[in-house]
């Protein structure tokens, strides 16, 4: 058993089974043994690869999108640009390079919300000299209009799960089996307040933390202006099923097998996030497939422009990156990943979404 597993097991022996949300929070954010506290999970030597690490084009197009939205906001100076869960800082670096070329007379103030000391150190190296400021939570961000970027952020926020039984929705919990290993079980009493129809045995995920974050941001946009661009893997229409998953070494793993040693995520419920934002008076754009979004921003044109200065080998890599970022099906991110924007009630239409009809690139 991992060191964190031993701590969680002791906690369960003392207090009883814990909810999936608490299990996720401990696995990912435990101050000593948490997954994101102890490693850089990105790249070939890590556990997974994100879109900004696949190609600079991803961050450059996000930078172009940001410049366009900054214009819609009335060109505030400075532009407060925030990234939630910024990985190694690659997306922010590529976006800043494009932004500073597109709006050279505007001061861009980059802010990063990060809790991992190891990833923050990587970000500090990547963003040296940019004037970046770090935060442990969104509550300490500066006031006023802001543009926030969230790539693969909502998927790792803790989620509660419930199973439908004849007596109602019972919360799914993590407990200990006869051999002392972790097992899933159900709370003995149904949880009140879940007014959802579903067949017996159905599993329902409720992203309580993500919904709280979205409501907070939507309230801010309603009163102070700004926009959020959220990109993540998930689904548009709600449904039942277990989307909790663990990844280690670029392969799926058992979420209960090695607490603290694997990444834990869940498929993002974009409809729930959109409903939470609109309920606070914000405007919702999308969601749309990532492939459609990137093509609408001018990915093909950007790829061809890069290839004019590339070697043959580099051109092949550029084409491979385009395919991986936009292709549907196994190995591609184009349809699995969705893009959702949330903004103040008077901002829009925004580039990359069906109501916009314009490209931010170029």
C-alpha positions as CSV (number, residue, x, y, z in Angstrom):
1,X,0.0,0.0,0.0
2,X,1.2,3.5,-0.8
3,X,2.0,5.9,2.1
4,X,-1.2,7.9,1.2
5,X,-3.1,4.7,1.0
6,X,-2.1,3.8,4.5
7,X,-3.2,7.2,5.8
8,X,-6.6,6.9,4.0
9,X,-7.0,3.3,5.4
10,X,-6.4,4.5,8.9
11,X,-8.9,7.4,8.4
12,X,-11.6,4.9,7.2
13,X,-10.9,2.5,10.1
14,X,-11.4,5.4,12.5
15,X,-14.3,7.2,11.0
16,X,-15.9,4.9,8.4
17,X,-16.1,5.0,4.6
18,X,-15.5,8.3,2.8
19,X,-17.1,9.9,-0.3
20,X,-15.5,9.7,-3.7
21,X,-15.0,13.4,-3.6
22,X,-12.9,13.3,-0.4
23,X,-11.0,10.3,-1.8
24,X,-10.2,12.3,-5.0
25,X,-9.2,15.4,-3.0
26,X,-6.8,13.4,-0.8
27,X,-5.3,11.4,-3.8
28,X,-4.6,14.6,-5.8
29,X,-4.1,17.3,-3.2
30,X,-2.8,15.7,0.1
31,X,-0.2,18.2,1.4
32,X,2.5,15.5,1.6
33,X,1.6,12.5,-0.6
34,X,-0.9,14.0,-3.1
35,X,-0.4,13.2,-6.7
36,X,0.1,16.8,-7.8
37,X,2.2,17.6,-4.8
38,X,4.9,15.1,-5.6
39,X,5.5,15.0,-9.4
40,X,5.4,16.6,-12.8
41,X,2.9,14.3,-14.5
42,X,3.2,15.7,-18.0
43,X,5.0,14.4,-21.1
44,X,6.5,11.1,-22.3
45,X,8.1,10.5,-18.9
46,X,5.0,11.3,-17.0
47,X,1.4,10.0,-17.0
48,X,-0.4,12.0,-19.7
49,X,0.1,14.7,-22.4
50,X,-2.1,17.8,-22.8
51,X,-2.8,19.8,-25.9
52,X,-0.3,22.7,-25.2
53,X,2.5,20.1,-25.0
54,X,1.5,18.6,-28.4
55,X,2.0,21.8,-30.4
56,X,2.7,25.5,-29.9
57,X,-0.3,26.1,-32.3
58,X,-2.7,25.3,-29.5
59,X,-1.5,28.0,-27.2
60,X,-1.0,30.5,-30.1
61,X,-4.6,30.2,-31.2
62,X,-5.8,30.6,-27.6
63,X,-3.7,33.7,-27.5
64,X,-5.3,35.0,-30.7
65,X,-8.8,34.2,-29.2
66,X,-7.8,36.1,-26.0
67,X,-6.7,39.2,-28.1
68,X,-10.0,39.2,-29.9
69,X,-12.1,38.9,-26.7
70,X,-9.9,41.6,-25.1
71,X,-11.1,43.9,-27.9
72,X,-14.7,43.0,-27.3
73,X,-14.2,43.9,-23.6
74,X,-13.2,47.4,-24.5
75,X,-9.4,46.8,-24.4
76,X,-8.8,47.1,-20.7
77,X,-5.2,48.0,-19.8
78,X,-3.7,46.1,-18.1
79,X,-5.3,42.9,-19.4
80,X,-5.5,40.5,-16.5
81,X,-5.0,37.0,-18.0
82,X,-5.5,34.0,-15.7
83,X,-4.8,30.4,-16.2
84,X,-6.4,27.8,-13.9
85,X,-4.2,24.6,-13.5
86,X,-1.5,25.8,-15.9
87,X,0.6,22.6,-16.1
88,X,4.2,23.6,-17.0
89,X,3.2,27.0,-18.2
90,X,3.4,26.1,-21.9
91,X,-0.1,27.3,-22.8
92,X,0.4,30.6,-21.0
93,X,3.9,31.1,-22.7
94,X,2.5,30.5,-26.2
95,X,-0.6,32.6,-25.6
96,X,1.5,35.5,-24.2
97,X,3.8,35.4,-27.3
98,X,0.8,35.8,-29.6
99,X,-0.9,38.3,-27.4
100,X,2.0,40.7,-27.1
101,X,2.4,40.6,-30.9
102,X,-1.3,41.3,-31.4
103,X,-1.8,44.0,-28.8
104,X,1.7,45.4,-28.2
105,X,0.5,48.6,-26.5
106,X,-1.4,46.8,-23.8
107,X,0.2,45.6,-20.6
108,X,-0.6,41.9,-20.1
109,X,-0.6,40.7,-16.5
110,X,-0.4,36.9,-16.3
111,X,-1.8,35.3,-13.2
112,X,-1.6,31.5,-12.5
113,X,-3.7,29.5,-10.0
114,X,-1.6,26.6,-9.0
115,X,-1.4,24.4,-5.8
116,X,1.4,22.0,-6.9
117,X,4.9,23.2,-5.8
118,X,6.6,21.1,-8.4
119,X,4.5,22.4,-11.3
120,X,4.8,25.9,-10.0
121,X,8.6,25.6,-10.2
122,X,8.3,24.4,-13.8
123,X,6.0,27.4,-14.6
124,X,8.4,29.8,-13.0
125,X,11.1,28.5,-15.4
126,X,8.9,28.6,-18.4
127,X,7.5,32.1,-17.7
128,X,10.6,33.7,-16.3
129,X,10.6,37.4,-17.2
130,X,6.9,37.6,-18.0
131,X,5.9,39.2,-14.7
132,X,3.7,36.3,-13.8
133,X,2.0,36.2,-10.4
134,X,0.9,33.0,-8.7
135,X,-2.2,32.2,-6.6
136,X,-3.3,29.2,-4.6
137,X,-7.0,30.0,-5.1
138,X,-9.2,32.1,-7.3
139,X,-10.4,34.2,-4.4
140,X,-7.1,36.1,-4.4
141,X,-7.2,37.2,-8.1
142,X,-7.3,40.9,-8.6
143,X,-10.7,42.6,-9.1
144,X,-12.1,43.9,-12.3
145,X,-12.5,42.4,-15.8
146,X,-10.5,39.3,-16.4
147,X,-10.0,36.5,-19.0
148,X,-9.5,33.0,-17.6
149,X,-8.1,30.0,-19.4
150,X,-8.9,26.5,-18.1
151,X,-7.4,23.6,-20.1
152,X,-8.0,20.2,-18.4
153,X,-8.9,21.9,-15.1
154,X,-12.5,20.9,-14.3
155,X,-11.9,17.2,-14.9
156,X,-9.7,16.8,-11.9
157,X,-11.9,18.7,-9.4
158,X,-13.5,16.3,-6.9
159,X,-16.9,14.8,-7.9
160,X,-19.6,13.1,-5.8
161,X,-21.2,9.9,-7.1
162,X,-24.6,8.4,-6.3
163,X,-26.1,5.0,-7.2
164,X,-29.9,4.6,-7.7
165,X,-31.4,1.9,-5.4
166,X,-35.1,1.2,-4.7
167,X,-34.9,3.5,-1.6
168,X,-33.4,6.4,-3.5
169,X,-29.9,7.8,-4.5
170,X,-27.2,6.4,-2.2
171,X,-23.8,8.1,-2.1
172,X,-20.9,6.0,-3.5
173,X,-18.2,5.6,-0.9
174,X,-14.7,4.2,-0.6
175,X,-14.2,1.7,2.2
176,X,-12.1,-1.3,3.1
177,X,-12.7,-4.8,2.0
178,X,-12.0,-8.1,3.9
179,X,-8.3,-8.1,2.8
180,X,-7.8,-4.4,3.8
181,X,-7.9,-3.2,0.2
182,X,-10.0,-0.3,-1.0
183,X,-13.4,-1.1,-2.3
184,X,-16.5,0.9,-3.5
185,X,-19.7,0.7,-1.5
186,X,-22.8,2.7,-0.8
187,X,-24.0,4.8,2.1
188,X,-26.7,2.9,4.0
189,X,-29.2,5.8,3.9
190,X,-30.3,7.6,0.7
191,X,-29.1,11.2,0.1
192,X,-31.9,13.8,0.2
193,X,-32.3,16.5,-2.4
194,X,-31.5,14.6,-5.6
195,X,-34.5,15.0,-7.8
196,X,-33.3,12.9,-10.7
197,X,-35.1,10.1,-12.4
198,X,-33.0,7.0,-13.2
199,X,-33.2,3.2,-13.4
200,X,-32.1,1.0,-10.5
201,X,-28.3,0.6,-10.5
202,X,-27.7,3.9,-12.4
203,X,-24.6,5.8,-11.3
204,X,-24.8,9.6,-11.2
205,X,-21.9,11.9,-10.9
206,X,-22.3,15.4,-9.5
207,X,-19.3,17.8,-9.9
208,X,-20.0,19.8,-6.7
209,X,-16.6,21.5,-6.6
210,X,-16.6,22.4,-10.3
211,X,-20.1,23.8,-10.1
212,X,-19.1,25.9,-7.1
213,X,-16.1,27.3,-9.1
214,X,-18.3,28.0,-12.1
215,X,-20.9,29.9,-10.1
216,X,-18.2,32.0,-8.5
217,X,-16.7,32.9,-11.9
218,X,-20.1,33.5,-13.4
219,X,-21.0,36.0,-10.6
220,X,-17.8,37.8,-11.2
221,X,-18.4,38.1,-15.0
222,X,-21.9,39.4,-14.4
223,X,-20.7,42.2,-12.1
224,X,-17.2,42.9,-13.4
225,X,-17.1,41.6,-17.0
226,X,-14.7,39.1,-18.6
227,X,-14.7,35.6,-19.9
228,X,-13.7,32.0,-19.2
229,X,-12.5,29.6,-21.9
230,X,-12.8,26.0,-20.6
231,X,-11.4,23.1,-22.6
232,X,-11.7,19.5,-21.2
233,X,-12.8,16.0,-22.1
234,X,-16.4,15.2,-21.3
235,X,-20.0,15.1,-22.5
236,X,-22.6,17.6,-23.6
237,X,-25.7,15.6,-22.7
238,X,-26.2,14.3,-19.2
239,X,-26.3,10.6,-18.6
240,X,-25.5,7.8,-16.2
241,X,-22.3,5.8,-15.9
242,X,-19.0,5.7,-14.1
243,X,-16.5,8.2,-15.7
244,X,-14.1,8.2,-12.8
245,X,-10.8,7.1,-14.1
246,X,-7.1,6.8,-13.2
247,X,-4.2,7.2,-15.5
248,X,-0.6,6.2,-14.8
249,X,2.2,5.8,-17.4
250,X,-0.2,6.9,-20.2
251,X,-2.5,3.9,-19.4
252,X,-5.7,3.5,-17.6
253,X,-5.4,2.2,-14.0
254,X,-7.6,1.1,-11.1
255,X,-8.6,4.3,-9.3
256,X,-8.4,2.5,-5.9
257,X,-5.1,0.6,-6.5
258,X,-2.4,3.1,-5.6
259,X,-3.7,6.3,-4.0
260,X,-1.4,9.3,-4.7
261,X,0.5,7.5,-7.5
262,X,-2.0,7.9,-10.4
263,X,-4.0,10.8,-11.8
264,X,-7.7,10.7,-11.0
265,X,-10.2,12.5,-13.3
266,X,-13.8,12.3,-14.5
267,X,-15.6,13.3,-17.6
268,X,-16.8,16.9,-17.4
269,X,-20.5,17.4,-17.4
270,X,-20.6,20.5,-19.7
271,X,-24.3,20.9,-19.5
272,X,-24.2,21.1,-15.7
273,X,-21.4,23.7,-15.9
274,X,-23.4,25.7,-18.5
275,X,-26.5,25.6,-16.3
276,X,-24.6,26.7,-13.3
277,X,-23.2,29.7,-15.2
278,X,-26.4,30.8,-16.8
279,X,-28.1,30.5,-13.4
280,X,-25.9,33.2,-12.1
281,X,-26.7,35.6,-15.0
282,X,-23.7,34.9,-17.2
283,X,-23.7,34.2,-20.9
284,X,-22.8,30.7,-22.1
285,X,-21.2,30.0,-25.5
286,X,-21.0,26.3,-26.7
287,X,-19.9,23.8,-25.9
288,X,-18.4,22.8,-29.2
289,X,-15.9,20.0,-30.2
290,X,-12.3,21.0,-29.8
291,X,-11.6,20.2,-33.4
292,X,-14.3,22.5,-34.7
293,X,-13.2,25.2,-32.3
294,X,-9.5,25.1,-33.4
295,X,-10.4,25.0,-37.1
296,X,-12.7,28.0,-36.6
297,X,-9.8,29.9,-35.1
298,X,-7.6,29.2,-38.1
299,X,-5.6,26.1,-37.2
300,X,-5.1,25.0,-40.8
301,X,-3.8,28.5,-41.8
302,X,-1.5,28.6,-38.8
303,X,-0.1,25.1,-39.6
304,X,0.6,26.0,-43.3
305,X,2.3,29.2,-42.1
306,X,4.6,27.3,-39.8
307,X,5.4,24.7,-42.5
308,X,6.7,27.5,-44.8
309,X,9.7,27.8,-42.4
310,X,9.9,24.1,-41.4
311,X,12.0,21.2,-42.5
312,X,10.4,18.2,-44.0
313,X,10.6,16.3,-40.7
314,X,9.1,19.3,-38.9
315,X,6.3,19.6,-41.4
316,X,5.4,16.0,-40.7
317,X,5.2,16.7,-37.0
318,X,3.0,19.8,-37.6
319,X,0.6,17.6,-39.6
320,X,0.6,15.0,-36.9
321,X,-0.2,17.6,-34.2
322,X,-3.1,18.9,-36.3
323,X,-4.5,15.4,-36.6
324,X,-4.1,14.6,-32.9
325,X,-5.7,17.9,-31.8
326,X,-8.7,17.7,-34.1
327,X,-9.3,14.1,-35.2
328,X,-12.3,12.3,-33.9
329,X,-12.0,8.7,-32.7
330,X,-9.3,6.7,-30.9
331,X,-6.1,8.7,-30.3
332,X,-7.6,12.0,-31.4
333,X,-8.8,14.8,-29.1
334,X,-11.1,16.5,-31.7
335,X,-14.5,15.3,-30.5
336,X,-13.7,13.9,-27.0
337,X,-12.6,17.3,-25.9
338,X,-15.2,20.1,-25.7
339,X,-14.8,23.9,-25.5
340,X,-17.1,26.0,-23.4
341,X,-17.0,29.8,-22.9
342,X,-18.7,31.8,-20.2
343,X,-18.8,35.6,-20.2
344,X,-20.5,38.7,-18.9
345,X,-24.1,39.0,-20.1
346,X,-23.3,41.7,-22.8
347,X,-20.1,40.2,-24.2
348,X,-20.2,38.2,-27.5
349,X,-20.5,36.6,-29.9
350,X,-17.1,35.0,-29.3
351,X,-14.8,33.5,-31.9
352,X,-14.8,29.8,-32.3
353,X,-18.5,29.3,-31.5
354,X,-21.4,29.0,-34.0
355,X,-22.8,32.4,-33.2
356,X,-19.5,34.1,-33.9
357,X,-18.8,33.5,-37.6
358,X,-15.3,34.9,-37.5
359,X,-11.7,33.7,-37.0
360,X,-9.5,34.9,-34.3
361,X,-6.3,33.8,-36.0
362,X,-4.4,36.0,-38.4
